[in-house]
């Protein structure tokens, strides 16, 4: 503050000198009051009005699940992220025992009781929890006592597989750009190679030698088709407002024609989901590819569950969305081999002898074109593909 006053003092002196005015150093008190008013005006412009933020707004915007429990481990409060994680509302969760949310979980309950007994905050890393609604998740957990009138516990659950999915999507998107660039570089000279083989074939009289040129032409065509599929469709997405359940029902009708009664579909839809802004044909292709993979993995015998839910407070490719739709395609097949799960959406990765390895790569590509994200968890007896699209109007990509 003293340094700023000296600067103001110097500026005031030069103002008087430049305007041929008498500068009286005896007016120190006056100058100081002017300086303080000047400084206050500058500070007022920079101060943030904290009253515009309510604690409820902040808590409801967090992607971390927040729970407040009493000393009997009964739920007093949960934020929106907790509602999404456990698929339960604040009203339904209020006053119920915490173990009702996590049946069979003993490690976390012991940690909660330990914090109540000794009052010391506790942080635990990479805890595996089983949620009845979502299956197994991995979280970092923070527990501390709240300093309020009556003792309460504050529990924070940060879902790690969500962050890992975000990082995977970013890395996969970068690698896909490299693959697409490489496919372009391969595809361009293939036309010249094929044309040269055709010209050479016209100059040859021997049928034996022409057999070699035909091999070159056929292989060039095969590679050309492969590169075309890797690059994906050329046309721009034709987005419109659509009902996601119409997409799911259309896919169900298409697959029902190909299978018999040994394959059963279960629809678990949330009818309150608003219309989604996306390309109808591309969404059909996305769901159809995943469902057909499930049918092939189960050899046409089993159960496929199609599920939709609202999602809140999403981050997709570093963009935040308040609302989104979750689409889950679940089957009870043998599961995806562990060694393939990390590279599942890469091109030319397949677990079938007759597979091309481009189906899920195309799924990832089309999902990204519609501003969404896709992930998969799998073990023996259960495979779930989860697709999330924002329910906010996005600019064309």
C-alpha positions as CSV (number, residue, x, y, z in Angstrom):
1,X,0.0,0.0,0.0
2,X,2.9,2.4,0.9
3,X,4.5,1.7,-2.5
4,X,1.2,2.4,-4.3
5,X,0.9,5.7,-2.4
6,X,4.4,6.8,-3.4
7,X,3.5,6.0,-7.0
8,X,0.3,8.0,-6.7
9,X,2.3,10.8,-5.0
10,X,4.7,10.9,-7.9
11,X,2.0,10.9,-10.5
12,X,0.2,13.8,-8.7
13,X,3.4,15.8,-8.6
14,X,4.0,15.5,-12.3
15,X,0.4,16.3,-13.1
16,X,0.9,19.7,-11.2
17,X,4.2,20.3,-12.9
18,X,2.9,19.6,-16.4
19,X,-0.1,21.9,-15.9
20,X,2.0,24.7,-14.3
21,X,0.1,24.3,-11.0
22,X,1.6,24.9,-7.5
23,X,2.2,21.6,-5.7
24,X,1.8,22.0,-2.0
25,X,3.2,19.1,0.0
26,X,1.3,20.2,3.1
27,X,-1.9,18.7,1.7
28,X,-0.8,15.2,2.7
29,X,-4.0,14.3,4.4
30,X,-6.0,15.4,1.4
31,X,-3.8,13.5,-1.0
32,X,-4.0,10.4,1.2
33,X,-7.8,10.5,1.2
34,X,-7.9,11.0,-2.6
35,X,-5.5,8.1,-3.0
36,X,-7.6,5.8,-0.8
37,X,-10.8,6.6,-2.7
38,X,-8.9,6.0,-6.0
39,X,-7.6,2.6,-4.7
40,X,-11.0,1.6,-3.4
41,X,-12.6,2.2,-6.8
42,X,-10.0,0.0,-8.4
43,X,-10.5,-2.8,-5.9
44,X,-14.3,-2.7,-6.1
45,X,-14.0,-3.3,-9.9
46,X,-11.9,-6.5,-9.2
47,X,-13.7,-7.9,-6.2
48,X,-16.0,-10.9,-6.8
49,X,-19.4,-10.7,-5.3
50,X,-19.4,-14.0,-3.3
51,X,-23.1,-13.5,-2.5
52,X,-24.0,-14.6,-6.0
53,X,-22.7,-18.2,-5.2
54,X,-24.8,-20.4,-2.9
55,X,-23.3,-23.4,-1.3
56,X,-26.1,-25.6,-2.7
57,X,-25.2,-24.5,-6.3
58,X,-21.5,-25.3,-5.7
59,X,-22.3,-28.8,-4.2
60,X,-24.7,-29.7,-6.9
61,X,-22.2,-28.8,-9.6
62,X,-19.4,-31.0,-8.2
63,X,-18.6,-34.2,-10.1
64,X,-17.4,-35.7,-6.8
65,X,-20.0,-37.6,-4.8
66,X,-20.7,-35.9,-1.4
67,X,-22.5,-37.6,1.5
68,X,-23.2,-36.3,5.0
69,X,-23.9,-39.0,7.6
70,X,-24.8,-38.8,11.3
71,X,-22.9,-40.8,13.9
72,X,-25.3,-43.7,13.4
73,X,-24.2,-43.8,9.8
74,X,-27.6,-42.7,8.5
75,X,-27.7,-40.5,5.4
76,X,-28.5,-36.8,6.0
77,X,-27.6,-35.3,2.6
78,X,-26.3,-36.3,-0.8
79,X,-25.5,-34.1,-3.8
80,X,-26.5,-34.7,-7.4
81,X,-23.3,-36.7,-8.3
82,X,-24.2,-39.1,-5.4
83,X,-27.7,-39.4,-6.8
84,X,-26.3,-40.4,-10.2
85,X,-23.7,-42.8,-8.7
86,X,-26.2,-44.7,-6.5
87,X,-29.3,-44.1,-8.7
88,X,-31.2,-42.8,-5.7
89,X,-32.8,-39.4,-5.0
90,X,-32.1,-37.2,-1.9
91,X,-35.6,-37.8,-0.7
92,X,-35.2,-41.6,-1.0
93,X,-31.8,-41.6,0.6
94,X,-32.6,-39.4,3.6
95,X,-32.3,-41.2,7.0
96,X,-31.6,-44.6,5.4
97,X,-28.5,-46.6,6.7
98,X,-25.4,-46.1,4.6
99,X,-24.9,-49.8,4.3
100,X,-28.2,-49.9,2.4
101,X,-26.4,-48.1,-0.4
102,X,-23.5,-50.5,-0.4
103,X,-24.8,-53.9,0.8
104,X,-22.0,-56.2,1.8
105,X,-19.3,-53.5,2.0
106,X,-17.4,-53.8,5.3
107,X,-14.1,-52.1,4.7
108,X,-15.6,-48.6,4.1
109,X,-18.0,-49.0,7.1
110,X,-15.0,-49.9,9.4
111,X,-13.2,-46.7,8.1
112,X,-16.3,-44.6,8.9
113,X,-16.6,-46.0,12.4
114,X,-12.8,-45.4,13.0
115,X,-13.1,-41.7,12.0
116,X,-16.1,-41.4,14.4
117,X,-14.2,-42.9,17.3
118,X,-10.9,-41.0,16.9
119,X,-12.0,-37.9,15.1
120,X,-9.1,-38.0,12.7
121,X,-9.7,-37.4,8.9
122,X,-9.0,-40.4,6.7
123,X,-8.1,-40.7,3.0
124,X,-8.2,-44.1,1.2
125,X,-7.1,-44.7,-2.4
126,X,-8.5,-47.0,-5.0
127,X,-11.3,-48.7,-3.0
128,X,-13.3,-51.1,-5.0
129,X,-17.1,-50.7,-4.4
130,X,-19.9,-52.8,-5.7
131,X,-23.0,-50.7,-6.6
132,X,-26.3,-52.7,-7.1
133,X,-27.2,-50.4,-10.0
134,X,-23.9,-50.0,-11.8
135,X,-21.7,-52.9,-10.8
136,X,-18.1,-52.5,-9.6
137,X,-16.4,-49.1,-9.5
138,X,-13.1,-47.8,-8.1
139,X,-13.0,-44.7,-6.0
140,X,-10.8,-42.5,-3.9
141,X,-12.5,-41.9,-0.5
142,X,-12.1,-39.0,1.9
143,X,-13.7,-39.1,5.4
144,X,-13.7,-36.3,8.0
145,X,-15.8,-35.0,10.9
146,X,-17.9,-31.9,10.2
147,X,-17.5,-29.1,12.7
148,X,-21.2,-28.4,13.3
149,X,-23.6,-28.3,16.3
150,X,-23.9,-32.1,16.3
151,X,-21.2,-34.5,15.0
152,X,-21.6,-35.5,11.4
153,X,-19.4,-37.3,8.9
154,X,-18.5,-35.8,5.5
155,X,-17.7,-38.5,2.9
156,X,-16.3,-37.7,-0.6
157,X,-16.1,-40.4,-3.3
158,X,-14.2,-39.6,-6.4
159,X,-14.7,-42.2,-9.1
160,X,-11.4,-43.1,-10.7
161,X,-12.7,-45.2,-13.6
162,X,-14.5,-42.0,-14.8
163,X,-11.3,-40.1,-14.9
164,X,-9.5,-43.0,-16.5
165,X,-12.2,-43.1,-19.2
166,X,-11.7,-39.3,-19.9
167,X,-8.0,-39.9,-20.2
168,X,-8.5,-42.9,-22.4
169,X,-10.9,-41.0,-24.7
170,X,-8.4,-38.2,-25.1
171,X,-5.5,-40.6,-25.9
172,X,-7.7,-42.7,-28.2
173,X,-8.9,-39.6,-30.1
174,X,-5.3,-38.5,-30.7
175,X,-4.4,-42.0,-31.9
176,X,-7.4,-42.1,-34.2
177,X,-6.2,-38.9,-35.9
178,X,-2.9,-40.5,-36.5
179,X,-4.5,-43.7,-37.9
180,X,-6.8,-41.6,-40.2
181,X,-3.8,-39.7,-41.5
182,X,-1.9,-42.9,-42.1
183,X,-4.9,-44.5,-43.9
184,X,-5.0,-41.5,-46.2
185,X,-1.3,-41.9,-47.0
186,X,-1.8,-45.6,-47.8
187,X,-4.9,-45.1,-49.8
188,X,-3.6,-42.4,-52.2
189,X,-0.9,-44.5,-53.9
190,X,-3.1,-47.6,-54.1
191,X,-5.0,-46.1,-57.0
192,X,-1.7,-45.6,-58.9
193,X,-0.6,-49.1,-58.1
194,X,-3.9,-50.6,-59.4
195,X,-3.8,-48.4,-62.5
196,X,-0.2,-49.5,-63.3
197,X,-1.1,-53.2,-62.8
198,X,-4.0,-52.8,-65.3
199,X,-1.7,-51.1,-67.9
200,X,0.8,-53.9,-67.4
201,X,-1.9,-56.5,-67.9
202,X,-2.8,-55.1,-71.3
203,X,0.8,-55.5,-72.5
204,X,1.1,-59.1,-71.4
205,X,0.2,-62.1,-73.7
206,X,0.7,-64.9,-71.3
207,X,-2.2,-65.8,-69.1
208,X,0.2,-67.0,-66.4
209,X,1.8,-63.6,-66.1
210,X,-1.7,-61.9,-66.2
211,X,-2.5,-64.0,-63.1
212,X,0.1,-62.0,-61.2
213,X,-1.3,-58.6,-62.2
214,X,-4.8,-59.8,-61.2
215,X,-3.4,-60.6,-57.8
216,X,-2.0,-57.1,-57.5
217,X,-5.3,-55.5,-58.6
218,X,-7.3,-57.7,-56.2
219,X,-5.0,-56.9,-53.2
220,X,-5.1,-53.2,-54.1
221,X,-8.9,-53.3,-54.1
222,X,-8.9,-55.1,-50.8
223,X,-6.6,-52.6,-49.1
224,X,-8.6,-49.7,-50.7
225,X,-11.8,-51.0,-49.1
226,X,-10.0,-51.5,-45.8
227,X,-8.7,-47.9,-45.8
228,X,-12.2,-46.6,-46.7
229,X,-13.7,-48.4,-43.7
230,X,-11.0,-47.1,-41.4
231,X,-11.6,-43.6,-42.6
232,X,-15.3,-43.9,-41.9
233,X,-18.2,-42.3,-43.8
234,X,-17.4,-39.2,-45.7
235,X,-20.7,-37.4,-45.4
236,X,-21.4,-34.8,-42.8
237,X,-23.6,-35.7,-39.8
238,X,-27.3,-34.8,-40.4
239,X,-28.3,-34.0,-36.9
240,X,-31.9,-33.7,-35.8
241,X,-33.9,-33.9,-32.6
242,X,-34.8,-37.5,-32.0
243,X,-36.1,-39.9,-29.4
244,X,-33.3,-42.3,-28.3
245,X,-35.9,-45.0,-27.6
246,X,-37.0,-45.0,-31.2
247,X,-33.3,-45.7,-32.2
248,X,-33.1,-48.6,-29.7
249,X,-36.4,-50.1,-30.8
250,X,-35.4,-49.9,-34.5
251,X,-32.2,-51.8,-33.7
252,X,-34.2,-54.4,-31.7
253,X,-36.5,-55.0,-34.7
254,X,-33.5,-55.4,-37.0
255,X,-31.8,-58.0,-34.8
256,X,-35.0,-59.8,-33.9
257,X,-35.2,-60.8,-37.6
258,X,-31.8,-62.5,-37.4
259,X,-32.3,-64.5,-34.2
260,X,-34.8,-66.8,-32.6
261,X,-36.6,-67.0,-29.2
262,X,-33.4,-68.1,-27.5
263,X,-32.2,-64.5,-27.5
264,X,-34.2,-62.2,-25.2
265,X,-34.3,-58.4,-25.1
266,X,-35.1,-56.5,-21.9
267,X,-36.0,-52.8,-22.3
268,X,-35.3,-50.6,-19.2
269,X,-36.1,-47.1,-20.4
270,X,-36.4,-43.8,-18.7
271,X,-39.4,-42.2,-20.4
272,X,-38.6,-38.7,-19.1
273,X,-35.5,-38.4,-21.2
274,X,-35.9,-35.4,-23.6
275,X,-35.0,-35.5,-27.3
276,X,-31.4,-35.9,-28.3
277,X,-29.7,-33.8,-31.1
278,X,-27.8,-36.3,-33.1
279,X,-27.6,-38.2,-36.5
280,X,-30.4,-40.9,-36.5
281,X,-28.6,-43.2,-39.0
282,X,-25.3,-42.9,-37.2
283,X,-26.9,-43.8,-33.9
284,X,-28.6,-46.8,-35.5
285,X,-25.1,-48.0,-36.7
286,X,-23.6,-47.4,-33.3
287,X,-26.1,-49.5,-31.4
288,X,-26.4,-52.1,-34.1
289,X,-22.7,-52.8,-34.1
290,X,-22.6,-53.3,-30.4
291,X,-25.7,-55.4,-30.2
292,X,-24.6,-57.7,-33.1
293,X,-21.2,-58.1,-31.3
294,X,-23.1,-59.3,-28.3
295,X,-25.3,-61.7,-30.3
296,X,-22.2,-63.2,-31.9
297,X,-20.4,-63.5,-28.6
298,X,-23.4,-65.4,-27.1
299,X,-24.0,-67.4,-30.2
300,X,-27.5,-66.1,-30.3
301,X,-28.4,-67.5,-26.9
302,X,-28.8,-65.1,-23.9
303,X,-30.2,-61.8,-22.6
304,X,-29.5,-58.3,-23.9
305,X,-30.6,-55.4,-21.7
306,X,-31.1,-52.0,-23.3
307,X,-31.1,-49.3,-20.6
308,X,-31.4,-45.5,-20.6
309,X,-30.9,-43.0,-17.8
310,X,-30.4,-39.3,-17.3
311,X,-26.8,-38.2,-16.4
312,X,-25.9,-34.9,-14.8
313,X,-22.7,-32.8,-14.6
314,X,-20.7,-34.5,-17.4
315,X,-17.3,-33.7,-18.9
316,X,-16.8,-34.9,-22.4
317,X,-13.6,-34.0,-24.3
318,X,-12.9,-31.2,-21.7
319,X,-16.4,-29.7,-22.2
320,X,-18.8,-29.5,-19.3
321,X,-22.5,-30.4,-19.8
322,X,-25.2,-30.1,-17.1
323,X,-27.3,-32.9,-18.6
324,X,-26.8,-36.0,-20.7
325,X,-28.3,-39.4,-21.6
326,X,-26.7,-42.7,-20.7
327,X,-27.4,-45.7,-23.0
328,X,-26.2,-49.1,-21.7
329,X,-26.2,-52.3,-23.8
330,X,-25.6,-55.2,-21.4
331,X,-25.3,-58.9,-22.2
332,X,-24.7,-62.0,-20.1
333,X,-22.2,-63.6,-22.5
334,X,-18.7,-64.9,-21.8
335,X,-17.1,-61.5,-21.6
336,X,-14.3,-59.8,-23.5
337,X,-10.8,-61.2,-22.9
338,X,-8.9,-59.1,-20.4
339,X,-6.0,-58.5,-22.8
340,X,-8.3,-56.9,-25.4
341,X,-10.2,-54.5,-23.1
342,X,-7.7,-51.7,-23.1
343,X,-7.4,-51.7,-26.9
344,X,-11.0,-52.5,-27.7
345,X,-11.7,-49.4,-29.7
346,X,-8.5,-49.4,-31.7
347,X,-8.6,-50.4,-35.4
348,X,-7.8,-54.0,-36.4
349,X,-8.3,-55.3,-32.8
350,X,-10.7,-58.3,-32.7
351,X,-11.3,-61.4,-30.6
352,X,-12.9,-63.4,-33.4
353,X,-11.0,-65.3,-36.1
354,X,-13.3,-64.0,-38.8
355,X,-13.5,-60.4,-37.4
356,X,-12.1,-57.3,-39.1
357,X,-11.5,-55.3,-36.0
358,X,-13.2,-52.2,-37.4
359,X,-16.7,-52.5,-35.9
360,X,-16.0,-50.9,-32.5
361,X,-13.5,-48.5,-34.1
362,X,-16.3,-47.2,-36.2
363,X,-18.6,-47.1,-33.1
364,X,-16.0,-44.9,-31.4
365,X,-15.7,-42.7,-34.5
366,X,-19.4,-42.2,-34.9
367,X,-20.0,-41.5,-31.1
368,X,-17.4,-38.8,-31.2
369,X,-19.0,-37.2,-34.3
370,X,-22.2,-36.9,-32.2
371,X,-20.2,-35.3,-29.2
372,X,-20.5,-38.4,-27.1
373,X,-18.3,-40.9,-25.4
374,X,-18.3,-44.7,-25.2
375,X,-16.8,-47.1,-22.7
376,X,-16.9,-50.8,-21.7
377,X,-16.6,-52.9,-18.6
378,X,-16.6,-56.7,-19.0
379,X,-16.1,-59.9,-17.1
380,X,-17.4,-63.4,-17.4
381,X,-21.2,-63.3,-17.4
382,X,-21.6,-59.6,-17.9
383,X,-20.5,-57.0,-20.5
384,X,-21.8,-53.5,-20.5
385,X,-21.2,-50.9,-23.2
386,X,-22.0,-47.4,-21.9
387,X,-22.6,-44.5,-24.3
388,X,-23.2,-41.0,-23.1
389,X,-24.4,-38.1,-25.2
390,X,-25.0,-34.5,-24.0
391,X,-28.6,-33.3,-24.0
392,X,-27.5,-29.8,-25.0
393,X,-27.4,-28.4,-28.5
394,X,-23.9,-28.6,-29.9
395,X,-22.3,-27.1,-32.9
396,X,-21.6,-29.4,-35.8
397,X,-18.3,-31.1,-35.6
